[in-house]
Amino acid sequence: MNKVVIQVGQTLLDAAIQHLGNESGVATLAALNSLDMTADVSPGTELELPDVVDKRAVKVLKDEGIIPATNYDESLEGIGSWGVETDFIVS
């Protein structure tokens, strides 16, 4: 069975999208790893992966170097983490 390591900023849903191809695999991913679908997963956590749901989507993400990471970290600072019209005002 394949395994994956959670990256900084990733949620369980992000990992499902990246490694299974879409969000529909999150329930299976959670169950396989004895987690709740909304569980917080720390960077470095190793998870077992079920079978890929959408191989084409996984290939595109891998080929493009895209790593979904939607878990906002409030400790981040700088232009790379600012929200337009929230932290960064455009005039």
Protein Blocks (a to p, Z undefined) as FASTA:
>chain_A
ZZddddehiafklmmmmmnopaklmmmmmmmnopafkbccdehiacdddddfblmlmmmm
mmnopacdfbccfkbgcjklccehklmccZZ
